[in-house]
Amino acid sequence: MHRQMGLKDDEYEEIVHLLGREPNFTELGMFAVMWSEHCSYKHSRQTLRRFPSEGERVLQGPGENAGVIDIGEGMAVAFKVESHNHPSAIEPYQGAATGVGGILRDIFTMGAQPVAILNSLRFGPPDDSRTCFLIDRVVDGIGGYGNCVGIPTVAGEIYFEECYRESPLVNAMAVGGMPLEMLSRGAASEAGDVVILVGARTGRDGIHGVTFASEGLDEKAEEKRPSVQVGDPFMEKILMEFCLEAVRKKLVAGMQDLGGAGLTCAVTETSSRGGTGMEIDLDQVPCREENMNAYEIMLSESQERMLLIVKERSLEALREILERWELPFGIIGRVTNDGIVNVWYRGEMVVSVPAKAVAEEAPAYEPASREPAYIREKRFFKESAWATPEDYQEAFLNVLSSCSIASKEWAWKRYDHMVRTSTVLLPGQGDAAVLRLRGTSRGLAVTIDGNGRMVYLDPYRGGMMTVAEATRNISCVGGKPLGITDCLNFGCPENPEVFWQFEQAVKGMAEACEALSVPVVSGNVSFYNESKHSAIYPTPVVGAVGLLDDVSICVSMGFKKEGDVIVLLGCGDLSLGGSEFLKVIHGEMSGRIPDLVFKEEKRLQKLIRQLARKGVVSSAHDLSDGGLGIALAECCISGGNGADLSIADNSMRPDLLLFGEGPSRILVSLPEGNLENLKKMAGEYRVPLDILGKVRGRHLKVQLSTGETLIDLPTSIMKSRYLGGREPV
């Protein structure tokens, strides 16, 4: 039975040792879900210790429902990203919808009002009906849930690669703001406190959902459809408003979302964090199905539920609020001081387990690690092996309209990104979304980024570049990066080559976080993203949050005004390795990943923030996917203006100049009268610059310094190809 629940033989033996006896069926199920990879991080805990998680602004790091950063003036921001990959692969609408619901609860569990949703999605190429069905339903699920709850979906990314065809990735991020005194934690710290279950009634959906998420997908995956939870966004909205009111009125001593592993997780984690135990009566749990047994109630992952720890003196006031919101609730137990969770049902004790043993004492593994053979083969494939395009203009249009580069308006137009009326930069307008902090002149910049190709070719450098890309996007809109959250999507950790990818990526990310002074305050590891054919590319995704002292200075990407000067800041290393150009034009995914020099990256980000703060630049856009050529196109399309430029060849191949990808480069435009100021400030920060040309007309014209014209296109044609780039529906 323990093997059917996902436990290994030696893990079962350890459970027997901890209990001093054989576990019963319900106890075994509780250990199985809490010791699953999804909940216990048993293959990743040691490696994750590399991440810096402390800082002067960090109020709450990893280990709680979300990380929390102090943003000054008595305010804090909570944020977190998590995966809902496996559920979305077999039930895409509910998988994506409940991913959004779960991450929102992580935010308001901390006492924060959610203000934004972001997402990072990966699918196979949209060339078959099943993939198009997955894409359509995932996007609908994200929009359907977020729109109904009334939280704007403000930013995201969507990529398409063959390796995600059978294992799509659906990562959801949420951000919330709160006064410092609202900060709430999920701990049951004092014996005698009352335990209350609030929200949706418990059903049989989602049982062993975390176990399902801790194994690979195979031809029997469809049989796991009952493991996918079913969401109710209207109940979530009511639950959110109730929880925030209860915290604001100081009626809650502790609060814990019932997400993965359901009631089992909530009671054991809150007890373990507080060093206490609990007496739980399942007869008091509001259920929506008849004849549920103890096992089903304890393991159900029914959504929109919250566990509250409440002082006896606050009970009546809390009951009044619950009745006003018409929320189902049950007073299901009390906190004890013995560290044991005892569960009663129909007059019998059905569970008696040490809270800490279930919640914290899963074994920690150190898997074998081995560099994959493909690394050397692909990394040292030279650029000279690729022929230059015969027609750069056609190559440019093909890259611009490729499904990973082209506009994702077809997706974000289904999301409400203006609800709550705090969104300053909308999707597609800037490198990060910007939100106004109500009642102040300040703002938050938020983004989510990842690049599986780069990490596949060089996990160490690719991990670095993922962090740098996210923080650079925050800096480009004028925000100072304060911290990050990560979702680490990989294959099976028991495969030495996969675990090597994981170790190297985390090492690179951790070094980048240290160098760029951004602590990792929350996150999620998602292993077993693979099918019977292959694993996905190693795909760490980084969500970053930054602060703008004055939201009015935020910088968008579009070229604004005829005659503005276009300047390239920075001189980061360039490569066609892993680039969109190489994949689209040559059908190749190999090559050298460019170097990232932290000192250069840090100086560049400081410079662009100062330029924004002083109003020197009119636009800013970092160079990432598609290189300089695609950055220019996006600036033209976003601003509705053309550009006339000349780029120095510096003995580089034209395709490398135009499509090479790499870190530490930002494209800006500015009034000619600000150019001397820009030069002076760039000199102070020791950031090189290259004056490329001017905003002009309704064409994009790009010439080499030799006079050869690479691109000469009306912006209308570019916009048509960009907006019509293979909508996967």
N, C-alpha and C positions, 0 to 999 in steps of 0.2 A: 504493500500500500504506500509506503513512504517513497518508493521509486516513482509510482504513478503521480505523486504530488510534486515530483521534481527534486527530492532530497537524495543525496548519495548515502551509501551504506554507512560510511564513517561519520557522516553528519547525524544520521539517526542514532548511532551509538553515542555520540556526544550529547544528544538530547536526553537519552536514557540516563547518562551520567549526571547531567545537570538536575534532572528531576529525581533521581534515585529510584526510578521505576519506569515501566513502559508507559508512554503517553496514550491517552484514549484518542478516539477518532477526531474529536473537535480540537483537542490540544495539538495533535499532530498537524492538522490543517493550519492552525495558527503559526506553528513553527515553520511550516512549509512556505507560507506566504511571506513571513517576516525574514526568513533566511534565503529567500529568492534573491537572485542577482539584482532585480529591480529595486528591492527595498534595502538590502544589506550591503551592497557594493563590495561583496566579498572578494572579487577579483581586482578591484580598482582602488580600494581604500589606501593601500600603501603608496601607490603612485600619486594619488591626488594630494598627498601631503606636500608635494613639491610647490603647490600653488601658494603664493602669498595671499593671506586672507585678513590681515590686520592693517590698520592705518588710523590716522588721527580722526578721520570722519566715520569710520566703521562703527556702527552701533550694534549690528548683528551680522555675524558671518555665517558660514555653512553650519548646518545642524538644526536649523529652524525651518519653518515653512517658506521663508523668503529672506534674502539679505536686506539689510537696512543701512542707509547712508545718511549722515547728518548733512543737510544742505544750508545750515545757518538760519538765522532769524527765527529760531524756534521751530523749524520745519525739518522733516525727514522724508526720504523717498525709499520705498520698498520695491524690489524687482526680482524676477526669477524667470527662468526658461526651463521647460520640460518637454519631453518627447511623448507622442502618442502614435508611434509608428506602426506597431503590430495591429492595434485595433483599426487604424485607418486603412490598412491593407485589405481587410476582409469586410469591414462595414464602414466605408469611407465617410458617410455623412455623420453618423453618431460618433465615430472615432475622432474626427476632427472637432466636432461640436463639444464633446465632453473633455477633449484636451483643452479647449478654451475655458470651459467651465471650471476645470480643476485648477488651472493656473490663476484664474481670477480669485478663487477661494484662498489660494496660497497668499495672495496679496491682502485681502480684507481680513484674513485670519490674524495678520500682524497688526490690525487696527488701521490700515491705510485704505483710503478711498481709491479704487482703481481709476486711472485716468487714460490708460492706453493699452492696446493689444498690438502685438507684432507677431509675425510668423515667418518661418523659414521652411520651404517646401522643396522636396526633390522627387522627381518622377522619371520613369522611362521616357524615351522619345514618344511624342504623341502620334504614333503611326498605326495604332490599332485601337479597336473599339473599347477594349477593357481599360487601357491606360487613359483614354479620354473620359471614360466613365469615372475612374478614380479621381482624376483632376477636377472634373466638374462637381462631383459630390463633396470632395474635400473643401473646395472653395466655398460651396454652398453651406457646408457645415460650419465653417469659420464665420462666414457672414451671418448665417441664420442665428447662431447663438449670440455673437457679440452685438449684433444689431438689436436683438430683443432685450438683452440686458441693459443696453444703452451705454456701452463703452466703445469709444471709437477705435477702429483698426487703422493705424496710422502709417505703418511701414512694414516691409517684408522683402522677401526674395524668393524667386522660383527658378530652379535649374532642372535641366533634362539630360540624363545620361543613361546609357543602356544598363549600367549596374544597379539602377534603382527600379528597373521595370517590375520586378516581383517583390521588391522590398522598398516601397516608397518611404520617405521621411516626412513626418509632420511634427515640427517643433513649434510650440506656442510660448510666447513671452508676454508678461503683463507687468505694468508699472503702476505704482500708486503713490499718493502723497498724503502726509498727515502731520499734525502737530506732534511734537516730541512726546507730550504726555499721553498720546493715544497708543503708543507702542505696547503691543500685547504679545505674549509668548505662550507657547503650548506646553505648559508644565503644571502638574498637580502637586503643589508644594506643601500643603498643610492638611493634616488628617482632620476629618470631620467635614470638609467641604463637600458640597453636593455636586453630583455628576448628572448633567442633563444632555439628552440627545435632541437636537432641534433640526427641523427641516423636513425634507421629503420622507415619506414612509419607506421602510426597508422592503425591498423585493429580492427576487432571485437573480437579478441581472448582475453581471460582472464578477461572479464567483470565480476565484482563482485567476482573475485578470492579470495580476502581477506575475503569476507563474507562467502564464501564456506569453507575457512580454519578456520572459527570461529564457526563451528557447527560440531556435530558428524557425522560419516559415517553411512548410513543406506542402505536399499535395493534400494533406489532411487539415490544413489551416482553416478551411471553411467550416469544419466541424466545431471550431472554437468560437463561432459567432456568439453563443450565449455568454462568453467571457467579456464581451464588449458592453460597456455601460450604456444606458439610455438617458439622454439629458432632457431637462425641463428648464429652459432659460428664464421663464416667468417665475418659477419657484426660486431660482438663483437670485433674481432681482430682489424678491421679498426677503430672502435670507440675508443678502448683503446689507440691505437697509436696516434690518433688525440688528445684525451683529454690530454694525457701526454705531447705532444708537445705544446699544447696551454698553459698548466700550466707552463711548463718550460720557455716559452717565456713571461710569466706574462701577458697573454691576457685575463685571466678569473678572475672575482671578486668573483664568487661563482658558485658552481656546485652541482647538485642533480640528482641522479639516478631516473629513472622512473621505479620502481619496483611495489610492492603492492600498489594498489589504483591509479597507473598511474599518469596522469597529475594532477589530483586532489591533490594527496599527494605532488607532486613536487612544485606546485605553492603555496599551503597553508603553507607547512612546511618552505620553504625558506623565505616566507614573514613573517611568525610568528617569526622565529629565528631572523630576522633582524629588527623586529618591523615596518614593512612596509606593503604595499599592492601592487596590480598589476592590470593593465589593459591588458586583454588577448583577442586576436582576433583569434577565432578558424578557420576562413577562411584561415589563414596562416599555419595551421598545415598540414604537408605532410601526406596524407591518401592513403592507398592502396586499399580501397574499396569505391565504389560509394554510395552516398546518406546516409552517416553516419550522425546521428543527434548529437546534443550537448551532450546529456547524454552519448552516446557511446564513443565519443571522450574524454570526461573528465574522464571516468571510465575505458577505455581500459587499459589492462596491457600488451600490445604488448611489446616484449622485445627489448633489444639493443637500448634504447633511453636515452638521457641525456638532462637535462635542464641546460643551461648556463646563468649566469648573467654577462654581459659584459659592460665595459665602452664604451661610444660612440666613443672615440678616438681609441679604439682597434678593431673597427668593420671591417675595411677594411683589416687589417692584418689577422684577424681571418677568414674572407671570403676567402682569398687566400689559407689558409691551408685547409679549408673545400673543396674547389674546387679541390685542388691537391689530397686529399684523396677520392674524388668523393662521399662524404657523402651527403645524403639528409638533408636539414635543412630548417627551417622557422623562420623568425623574427616574433615572435608571440605576442610581447607586450613590456610594460615598467613597471619599478618599480615606485610605487607612495608612498606618505607619509601619507596616510590616514588610513592604516591598513585594507582596504577593497579590496577583490578580485572581480573585475568586469569582467565578461566574455561576449564577444560579438560573435554573429554568424549570418551571413547573414543579417547584418544591425540591428539586435535586441540585446538588452541586455538580456541574458538568465540566468545569475547568478550574484548575488550581495550579498556576505557573508563576515563577518569579518574573516580574515585569522586565527586569534588566536582561535576563537570559534570553527572552524572546526578542526584545527590541535592540539589544546591543552586542550580544555575545555570539553572533554568527561567526563561523570560522573566517579567517582572513588568509587568502591564498597568494602565493607569489608564482604566477604561471611562468612557464618556460618562455624565452624570448629569442627570436632568431630573425636576422635580416632576410627579407624575401629575395629570391634570386632575380626577380624582375628589376629590382632597384638599380643595380649596376648597368644592366642592359639598357634601360630606358633613360637613365640619367645622363649617360655619356653619348647619347645619340646626337651628333653634331648638326648645327643649323645649316652648315654648308651642304648637307644632304638634301635639303629642300629647295626646289627650284623657285625663283621669284615669279610672281604672277605676271602673265602677259598683259592683263588689263587690271590695273589697280582699282579703277573705279568700280568695275563689276565685283571684284573681290571685296571691296569696301561695302557695297550694298548687300552682298551675300552674308557678310559677318553681321551687319547692322540688323538684318531681318532674321537672323538665326533665332530659334525659339528661346535660347537662354539669354540672349542680349535684347531682343525686341521688347517693346513696351508691354508691361503687364497690366495695362489699363483694363483689359478684358477680365482680370481677376479683381483688382481693387475697386472697380466700379460697382461691384456687388456688396462692398463693405460700406458701412456708414462711418466715414472718417471725420465728420463734423459734429456729431452728437456731443453734447456738453459744451460746444462752442469755444473750446480752448485751443483748437488746432491752428497753428500759425503757418507752418509749412506743410502742405498736403503731399500725398504720395506723388513721386515724380518731380517735385519741385526742388528738392535739395538732397544732399548726400545723407542727411538724417532728418527725421521728423522733429518738429519743434512744437512744444506745448506751452501755453501761457500758464504760469502759476497764479491762480485766481487771487485777487486782492493785492497783488504785488506787481512790480515791473519786471520781475524775473521770469525765466523760462527753463524748461527741461529739453534737452536734445536726446533723442533715443534712436537706436539703430540695431539691426541684427545682420550679421555677415558670416559667410563661410565660403570656402573654395575647395571642394573635394579633390579636384584634379591636382592642385598644387600639393596637397597633403599626401596624396597617393604617390606622387613622384618623389617627394622628399618630405616625410612627415615632420622632421625637426624644423626645417625652414618654413614649411607650409604652416605649421602651428604658429610660428612667430608672425608670419604675414597675416594670419587671421586676426590676431589681436591688434596688430598695427593698422589693418584696414578698418576695423571697427572704431578704434580711437581716432583715426584720421578723419573718418566721416563725421564724427562728433565735432572735431576741431574745425572742419570745413564750414560748418554752419555757424561757427562762433562760440561753441560750447567748450568748457573745460572738462575732459573725461574724469569721472570720479570713481568709477568701479565697473566691473563686468560680471556677467553671469554666463555660464557656458553649458552647452548641451553636446556631449561627446558621443557621436554616433559611430559605432564600429561593428565589426563582425564578431565571431565567437572568440572570447578571450582565451579559451583553451587551445586555440590554434596559435603556435609560437610566432608565426609570421604576423598574425593580426595583433597579438599582444605587443610585438616589437613596434608596430605602427602606433599603437596607443601610447606606449612609453615615450617614444620619440616626439610625438605630437604634444603630449603634456609637458615634456621637458622644454620644447621650443616655446610653447605658450607661457609657461611659468617664467622663463627668462625674459620674454617680452613684457610681461606684467610687471616684473621687478624693474626693468629698465625704463618703462613708461609710467611707472608709479600708479598703476591701476590694480587695486586688490580684487581678488575673486571672492565675492561675498555669497554666492549661491550657485547652484548648478545641478546637473543631472548627467548620469552616464547611461547610455542606451547601447547595450551589447546585443549580440545575436541578430543583427540586421543582415540576414543572408537567406538565400534560398538553397535548394539542393544543387543549384548550378554554381553559385559563387557568392562571395561577400560583396557588400557595397564598397565604394571608395571610403577610406577613413575620412569622416566628415565632422570635424569639430565645428560647432557653430557658436559664435560669440555675440551676446547682447551687451551693448554698452549704454551707459547713462551719463550725461554731462549736464553742466549747469551754465546758463547764461545769466549774467548779472543784469542785463537789460535786453529783454526779448525783442525790442525794436531794432537791434543791430544784427539780427540773424541774417545769414547770407544764403541766397538760393543759387542754383547752378546756371540759370538762363542768361545768355548775353542780352543786356538790357537796352543799350543805346548806341545808335550809329556813331562811329568814330572812337568808341572806347578801345583802348589798347589791350591786346591779348598777350599775356605773359605766362610762361611755364616756370614754375618755382620748383627747385630741387634738382637733383641729378642722380636719382636712384638707379641702381643696376637694372638693365633691361634684358629680357630673354623672350624668345618665342616658345620656350618650353612650357607645355601645359596650357598654352594660350588658346583663346577661342578661334583666332585666325588659323592656327595650325590644325585644329580639329575640323573646322568648317571647310577650309580650302584644300587641305591635304589629307584629311581623314586620319590624322596621326595624333596620338596622345603620348608624347614622350618629351625628352629634352631636359636641360638644366634649369633648375629653379633659381631665380636671381637672389643675390645676397641682400640681406637687410642689415644696415649699419644703424644701430640704435641711436647713436649721437646725432646722426643726420636726420633721422626720423623725428627725434624729440625737438631739435631746433626748428624743423619745418613746421611741426604742429604748433609750437609756441608762436612762430612768426604769423601763421595764418590767423590765429586767435587775436593777436594784436592788431593785425590789419583789419579784421572785422570790427574789433572794439573801437578803433579810431575812424571807422568809416572810409578807409582807403580804397577798398575793393568793392566792386558792384556785384561780382559773382565769384564763386569758387566751386571747383569740382575736382575730386581726386581722380587720378588715372589708375584704373584697375582693369576690369574685363574689357578686352578689345583695344586697350592702349589709347594712345593719343587720338587716333582716328575716330574711335567711337565716342570718346569724351567730347571732342569737337562737335560731332553730330548731335549728341544729347544737349549740349549747351545751345546750339542753334535751334533745335526743335523746341526746347523748353522756353526759350526767349523769343522765338518767332523772328529771329534775325539771322543773316548770313555772316560770313567771315572771309577775309582775304589774308592768307598766311604764307610765309616762306620758312621752311625748316632747314637748318644746316644739316648736311649729310654726315659730317664728321667721320667719313670713311665707313659709315654703317650702311648695311643693306637697307634700301627703302622700305621693305616690308617690316624690318625690325624697328625702324624709326616710327612707322605709322601704326603698327599693331603690336609691338613688343609690350609685354606686361612686366610690372615690377613695382616695388614700393617707393615711397618718399618722393612723389611728384604730384603737384597740384596745379591745375589750370585756372588762372584768374583773369578777369577783365576789370578795367578801371578807367575813369576819365583820364585823359592825357595829362591834365593838370596835376594829377596825383602820382605821376610816374616817378618823379624825383624823390618824393617821400617814400615810395615803395623801394626804390634802389637803396636809399639810406638805411631803411629798416632791415632790408635783406642783408645788407653789409654788416649791420650790427649783430644779426643772428647767424652770420656766416652761411647763408643759404644762397647758392648760385641761382641766377635767373637767366632766361632767354626770351627776348622780345620777339614774338612770332608774327604779329601783324595787327589788324584792326577788325572790329565789328563793322561789316559793310554789306549793304544790299540784301538780296534774298537768295544768294548763292553761297555755297561753301567751296572755296577755291584753295587748294593746297599745292604749293610748288616746292621743289627742292631749290636750294641756293644756286644750283647749276642752271636753273631756269626750266627744268623738266616739270610738267604739270602732272601730278598724281591724281587729283580729284578736282572736278569742276562740275558741281551739281546744284540744281535749284533746291532750296530747302523743302519745297512742296513734294518733290520726289522722295527725298530722304524721309520726310514725315510719313508719307504714304507707305513706304516699305517698313518703317519702324513701327507704326501703329497697326499695320496689317500683317505683321510677322507671324504667320502660322498659329493663329489662335486655336488651341487644342480642344475644340468643341465640335 
